[in-house]
Amino acid sequence: MWKFNLALSSFLWLFSNQSFSTEQSRTSQNIHVIQLDPNIDVKELESDGVKTYTNDKVKTNATQKTYIEKRENIFATAGVDTHITTMDSVDKDMLYSRSRYMSLEDLSKTYPKIPNENLVKLIKLKKQEEKKQTKRTPHG
């Protein structure tokens, strides 16, 4: 019987120490906030128990800037830019991509707010851009 009591008391002692250390670690935990979007200031979230980290690597790189500038330039040249002011970047990317492979009829249905004459210009400019790219990038 004494072996059972010893085992039970050892178990209870271990259990009480475990629950105490778990409770202790809960009170010393911090929330860590890492900046993923360079446009959101995470420093304002910092307080007692909340640590914030800015990430200098979360910046738009040169390739992305070039792509966005090229896309916006084509939209402006085609006269599409004034009709897509409410679109976010993803929707603009979709329009830019779709202008490469969708027909004028399908683009008109998908983007009814953009006049057909502007969509025709966009399609032509996108094809011209592709021709320039294929000349610069040899396949093989």
Summary of the structure (lengths in Angstrom):
residues: 140
radius of gyration: 29.6
end to end distance: 82.7
largest distance: 94.4
contacts: 302
relative contact order: 0.07
helix: 64%
strand: 6%
